[in-house]
Amino acid sequence: MNDFEPRLVEALQPVRHFFLAQAIEFGLTSGLLDELAADGTTGDRSSADVAKRLSMDPERLLGLLRYFAAEGIVRNPETSPRLTHKGEEARRFRPWYELLIGGYSATLGELPAVMADPRAYAGRNGGMVGLGSCGISRHDAIPLVRRLLALLPDTPGVVVDLGCGDGSFLLEICADRGPGIGIDPDASSIARARTLSREQGRGADVTFDVSTAQDFLSRTLDLPHRSVCFITAFSLQEVLEQRDRGAVVDLVRSALEQAPESYLIVVEVDHRPTDPAVMRHGLGLAYYNPYYLLHQVTEQRLETTEFWRDLFAEAGGSVVECLTTDPEVDSTGLELGFLVRKAG
């Protein structure tokens, strides 16, 4: 029996999903999927009406809507386009598209160069990476950090986010905790953070600055509090690759010595790409497998739980607690939150 066609269909599934992921990410960032949502305002308007509202070419938009209809994302593409349940789910999980597609869509195109030269790194869209990461964190890292903060003997006088992205992470953490300081080397991320802070009326108690963590901690900080909690969520991995282990040790030591009662919360991902239990897990294949690959070719370096514990000890720190995410959100146990204080 000739099985050429079914084999071809199976072999083309990655191509199909490559196109679909790119198209969905455009639909999200352009506002198209929001416009077509069940809670939107399109009503019974035609695709031409939607095109006019979004300043898009009507024929090209119709082509995209037909494509989405074939993939089960949109219904009634010609007359009154609306999202299906599948389309609504793409909207709900927007941050994962922002991170992986918006942040890294061009990264794999640089593989020929980076695979040939170990000194080369693939690029990424730092603003979109920060936006997506902060969005995802509302589901995993922020609840994890809140659980770690609850273990502190007293509410910290100030929370300092070293690598704050668009600021939404810190603003949520500080919503019921008082003052905060966010720093990030990406100017576009800090611009969004300041805008978000103003919109929330938080400009007086949560401030943001463009800086690396190393530069920030090297200053003589005027922190009028005995208790300071620093947070680094997915940022030590960047210092580790862009500089070296010694730089991370110095950063951790500096944070722990900033105040009489300094604590450091570190959120990182356990590096287990050869663990069959991880690679057979649904989320392991859907998220962590591409996540591991992207971190292998960009200026980021993932490490194991044991590596981080040894590094904290070298920096003069003691791990008070290590927690992972709510299994209803992420049952892989790969995302780790360490609460560290100065040893002794």
Secondary structure, DSSP 4 states (H G I P E B T S, - for coil): ---HHHHHHHHTHHHHHHHHHHHHHHHHHTSHHHHTSTTSS-TT--HHHHHHHHT--HHHHHHHHHHHHHTTSEE-TTTS-EE-HHHHHHHHTHHHHIIIIITTTTTGGGHHHHHH-TT------HHHHHHHHHHHHTTTHHHHHHHHHTTSSS--SEEEEET-TTSHHHHHHGGGT--EEEEES-HHHHHHHHHHHHHTT-TTTEEEEE--HHHHHHS------SEEEEEEES-HHHHHHHS-HHHHHHHHHHHHTSSTEEEEEEEEEB--TT-HHHHTSHHIIIIIHHHHHHHHHTT---B-HHHHHHHHHHTTEEEEEEEE--TTT-TT--EEEEEEEE--
